[in-house]
Amino acid sequence: MKTRNFTLTLALVIFSLVAQPFTSKAQSVADFENLTLAPNSFWNGSAMPLGTTFTSADAIFPNNYDTSFGGYWSSGWAYSNVLDTTTAGFSNLYGARPGSGYNGSSNYVVGTQNSLISFSNAAAGTVRKGFYVTNGTYAALSMENGDNFAKKFGDTTGTNCNCPQGSVPDYFLLTVNAYYNGTLLTDSVDFYLADFRGPDSTDYIIKDWQWVDLTSLGNVDSVVFKLRSSDVGQFGMNTPAFFCLDNFTSSNIALSVDNTTNTQARLYAFPNPVMNKCTLSFDNVQDQYVQLRILDVTGKVILNKSISTKNAFEQDFSSFNQGLYLISVVGENTHWSTKIMKR
């Protein structure tokens, strides 16, 4: 399994890499702007119950609305442009925590446990580049504050662990599995929508849009999304099993013929070794925003944040322990990593 929060082995392998940005010749982007919605509203399939689909670009999104118990969205995907980022609870099921789609766009989709995306005939069996993901408002506020069903992440109340608040290793994990020619692939991609497994200073709940790279899966016909949480009760996972997705991007070229080439992008980290502050400099990088991650040699995420590439970015290393670190910068078109020594 390939994980977005790297294991020790993967971290050590990445330490040997150099800059590796790329672009592909052909791609399609499911951005959901082709789907008609009134402002601040959502579509959950209620008008087309018991199974339907909707499409954006080459991606096909199943939906099922169950008519029992008065009717409810039971599986698959819904689409939304709900702006509410403050109302807690199930009534705000279709809101995204950032308050809009990726980069301020209108529409995005909401997925739940075992949501699947398939692809049109021309796009089937080709490479999926990745997508942007974030927490829904419902799940994010539940993890931030707790509710009648789920716990506040990091909360030690009632656990009898005799440990400080924030020290419980909670997590909310999204795993992407893929199928090719009817076979479930061995590899998968993990992304932590919330992670309290490290020191208190690295605990986080995702509140913005972040890029998830799927190119490691190779050629695929469909992908399926699974959710797992540390907060589990008698009837299963207590954390609300929902997330938001936007700009699902496919190369639509099979791996065997995909022309993947280096761009003219250049990224620099200096000084190296560093004692106090390190500057990241970007030259000819296509992405306006990228995700910066700093990991130690055990693969533990020390820093995880979105930064702009318009100007140089300065990172303070003064509080870091001495040793070797990995700086990883990931965007839709940018994949770069380098090692840096803290003295």
Residue pairs with C-beta under 8 A, 6 or more apart in sequence:
1 175
1 187
1 188
1 190
2 10
2 187
2 188
2 189
2 190
2 216
3 10
3 189
3 190
4 189
4 190
4 191
4 192
4 212
5 190
5 192
5 195
5 299
5 301
6 14
6 295
6 299
6 301
6 326
7 299
8 297
8 298
8 299
9 299
10 299
11 295
11 297
11 298
11 299
11 326
12 297
14 326
14 328
14 337
15 297
15 324
15 326
15 339
17 337
17 338
18 338
19 262
19 265
19 266
19 267
19 336
19 337
19 338
20 262
20 335
20 336
20 337
21 262
21 263
21 265
21 267
21 285
21 333
21 334
21 335
21 336
22 260
22 261
22 262
22 263
22 333
22 335
23 260
23 261
23 263
23 286
23 333
24 127
24 129
24 251
24 253
24 258
24 259
24 260
25 251
25 253
25 258
25 259
26 251
26 252
26 253
27 129
27 249
27 250
27 251
27 252
28 57
28 58
28 59
28 123
28 249
28 250
28 252
29 57
29 247
29 248
29 249
29 250
30 56
30 57
30 58
30 59
30 247
30 248
30 249
30 250
31 56
31 57
31 101
31 102
31 105
31 107
31 246
31 247
32 56
32 79
32 101
32 107
32 108
32 109
32 246
33 56
33 105
33 106
33 107
34 56
35 43
35 54
35 56
35 79
35 107
37 43
37 79
37 80
37 81
37 106
37 107
39 81
40 81
40 82
40 83
40 84
41 80
41 81
41 82
42 78
42 79
42 80
42 81
42 82
42 94
42 110
43 54
43 78
43 79
43 80
44 63
44 65
44 73
44 78
44 94
45 52
45 63
45 64
45 65
45 73
45 76
45 78
46 65
46 71
46 73
48 63
48 65
49 65
49 66
49 67
49 71
50 64
50 65
50 66
50 67
51 62
51 63
51 64
52 62
52 63
52 64
53 60
53 61
53 62
53 63
54 60
54 61
54 63
54 77
54 79
55 61
55 120
56 248
57 248
57 250
58 119
58 120
58 122
58 123
58 250
58 252
59 117
59 118
59 119
59 123
59 248
59 250
60 117
60 118
60 119
60 120
61 76
61 77
61 79
61 109
61 115
61 117
62 75
62 76
62 77
62 115
62 116
62 118
63 73
63 75
63 76
63 77
63 78
64 73
64 74
64 75
64 76
65 71
65 72
65 73
65 74
66 72
66 73
66 74
73 93
75 112
75 113
75 114
75 115
76 111
76 112
76 115
76 116
77 109
77 110
77 111
77 115
77 117
78 94
78 109
78 110
79 107
79 108
79 109
79 110
80 94
80 95
80 96
80 107
80 108
80 109
80 110
80 244
81 100
81 101
81 106
81 107
81 108
82 92
82 94
82 95
82 96
83 95
83 99
83 100
84 92
84 95
84 99
84 137
85 95
85 96
85 97
85 98
85 99
85 137
86 137
87 95
87 137
88 137
88 138
88 141
88 142
88 145
88 147
89 138
89 141
89 147
90 138
90 240
92 137
92 138
92 141
93 110
93 136
93 138
93 240
93 242
94 110
94 136
95 136
95 137
95 138
96 108
96 110
96 134
96 135
96 136
96 137
96 244
97 134
97 135
97 136
97 137
97 140
97 206
97 207
97 208
97 244
98 134
98 207
98 208
98 209
100 106
100 108
101 107
101 108
101 209
101 246
102 108
102 132
102 209
102 246
102 247
103 209
103 288
103 289
105 246
107 246
108 244
108 245
108 246
109 244
109 245
109 246
110 136
110 242
110 243
110 244
110 245
111 225
111 242
111 243
111 244
111 245
112 227
112 241
112 242
112 243
113 225
113 226
113 227
113 241
114 224
114 225
114 226
115 224
115 225
116 222
116 223
116 224
116 225
117 222
117 223
117 224
117 248
118 124
118 221
118 222
119 126
119 221
119 222
119 250
122 252
123 250
123 252
124 221
124 222
125 180
125 181
125 219
125 220
125 221
125 254
126 219
126 220
126 250
126 251
126 252
126 253
126 254
126 255
127 215
127 217
127 218
127 219
127 220
127 250
127 251
127 252
127 253
127 254
127 255
127 258
128 178
128 214
128 215
128 217
128 220
128 223
128 248
128 249
128 250
128 251
129 213
129 214
129 215
129 249
129 250
129 251
129 332
130 211
130 212
130 213
130 214
130 215
130 248
130 249
130 332
131 211
131 212
131 214
131 245
131 246
131 247
131 248
131 249
132 209
132 210
132 211
132 212
132 245
132 246
132 247
132 332
133 174
133 191
133 193
133 206
133 209
133 210
133 212
133 243
133 244
133 245
133 246
134 193
134 206
134 207
134 208
134 209
134 210
134 243
134 244
135 143
135 172
135 193
135 194
135 205
135 206
135 207
135 243
135 244
136 240
136 242
136 243
136 244
138 240
138 242
139 172
139 193
139 239
139 240
139 241
139 242
139 243
140 205
140 206
140 207
141 147
142 149
142 150
142 239
142 240
143 150
143 152
143 153
143 170
143 172
143 194
143 205
143 239
144 152
144 153
144 205
145 152
146 152
146 155
149 233
149 238
150 231
150 238
150 239
150 240
151 170
151 231
151 238
153 168
153 170
153 172
153 194
153 196
153 203
153 205
153 231
154 165
154 166
154 167
154 168
154 170
154 196
154 200
154 203
155 165
155 168
156 163
156 164
156 165
156 166
156 167
156 168
157 165
159 168
161 167
161 168
164 200
166 196
166 200
166 203
167 200
168 196
168 230
169 196
169 197
169 230
170 194
170 196
170 197
170 229
170 230
170 231
171 192
171 194
171 195
171 196
171 197
171 228
171 229
171 230
172 192
172 193
172 194
172 195
172 205
172 227
172 228
172 229
172 230
172 239
173 190
173 191
173 192
173 193
173 227
173 228
173 229
174 190
174 191
174 192
174 193
174 212
174 225
174 226
174 227
174 243
175 188
175 189
175 190
175 191
175 225
175 226
175 227
175 228
176 188
176 189
176 190
176 191
176 212
176 214
176 217
176 223
176 224
176 225
176 226
177 184
177 185
177 188
177 223
177 224
177 225
177 226
178 184
178 185
178 187
178 188
178 214
178 217
178 220
178 221
178 222
178 223
178 224
179 185
179 220
179 221
179 222
179 223
179 224
180 218
180 219
180 220
180 221
181 221
182 221
185 217
185 218
185 220
187 216
187 217
187 218
188 217
189 212
189 213
189 214
189 216
189 217
191 210
191 212
192 206
193 205
193 206
193 243
194 204
194 205
194 206
195 202
195 203
195 204
195 301
196 203
196 204
196 230
198 300
198 301
198 302
202 300
202 301
202 302
202 303
202 304
204 304
208 306
209 246
209 306
210 291
210 306
211 290
211 291
211 330
211 331
211 332
213 330
213 335
214 220
214 223
215 251
217 223
218 255
219 254
219 255
219 256
225 243
227 237
227 239
227 241
227 243
228 237
229 237
229 238
229 239
231 237
231 238
231 239
232 238
247 332
249 332
251 258
253 259
263 284
263 286
263 333
264 284
265 282
265 283
265 284
265 285
265 286
265 334
265 336
266 282
266 283
266 284
267 280
267 281
267 282
267 283
267 285
267 329
267 334
267 336
267 338
268 280
268 281
268 283
269 278
269 279
269 280
269 281
269 327
269 338
269 340
270 278
270 279
270 281
271 278
272 278
272 338
272 340
272 341
273 340
273 341
273 342
273 343
274 317
274 340
274 341
274 342
274 343
275 317
275 318
275 342
275 343
276 316
276 317
276 318
277 314
277 315
277 316
277 317
277 318
278 314
278 315
278 317
278 327
278 340
279 312
279 313
279 314
279 315
280 292
280 307
280 312
280 313
280 314
280 315
280 327
280 329
281 312
282 309
282 312
282 313
285 309
285 331
285 334
286 331
286 332
286 333
286 334
287 309
287 331
287 332
287 333
287 334
288 308
288 309
288 310
289 306
289 307
289 308
289 309
289 331
290 306
290 307
290 309
290 329
290 330
290 331
290 334
291 304
291 305
291 306
291 307
291 329
291 330
291 331
292 303
292 304
292 305
292 306
292 307
292 313
292 315
292 327
292 328
292 329
293 301
293 303
293 304
293 326
293 327
293 328
293 329
293 330
294 301
294 302
294 303
294 315
294 325
294 326
294 327
294 328
295 301
295 302
295 325
295 326
295 328
296 302
296 321
296 323
296 324
296 325
296 326
297 323
297 324
297 325
297 326
302 320
302 325
303 315
307 313
309 331
309 334
317 342
320 342
321 342
322 342
322 343
323 341
323 342
324 339
324 340
324 341
324 342
325 339
325 340
325 341
325 342
326 337
326 338
326 339
326 340
327 337
327 338
327 339
327 340
328 336
328 337
329 335
329 336
329 337
330 336
